[in-house]
Amino acid sequence: MTEHIFGNLIYTYDAAAGEALGKRESHTPKIDAPAKVKLDEIFDIRVTVGPHPNLLEHSIRWIMVTLEEEGRAFNPIVLAKVSLTPNATQPEIVLKVKLQKGGVIHAVEYCNLHGLWSGKKEIKVQ
């Protein structure tokens, strides 16, 4: 019997294989955020997906952004989960964030045809 692990259902740019290779550019979340921030400094995290269709039959339905915080016993911290409506929204979100500790920002998006895709970016707190 094959072990079913939820994490195995999430594609990443580097781990995509087979048919998923052709979907990497249009499905992997891109995270635009500074590499270093000051303690309690408010900064933007922008997550975009695409270019990607935004039709009822093929669209990005949600984006979730989490923080895998340095030294935290139980991760991740969910920063936001935004539901997107086909035809009316585009797969782009901006969050205003301030951190106490550095870590890795993870963005996961769900495409109704091509599943879950993840991107990440490390942020240091000075």
Beta strands, then each sheet from edge to edge (+ up, - down):
strand 1: 10-12
strand 2: 30-32
strand 3: 36-37
strand 4: 43-48
strand 5: 60-69
strand 6: 77-83
strand 7: 92-97
strand 8: 103-111
strand 9: 115-125
sheet 1: 1+ 9+ 3+
sheet 2: 1+ 9+ 8- 5+ 6-
sheet 3: 2+ 4- 7+
end
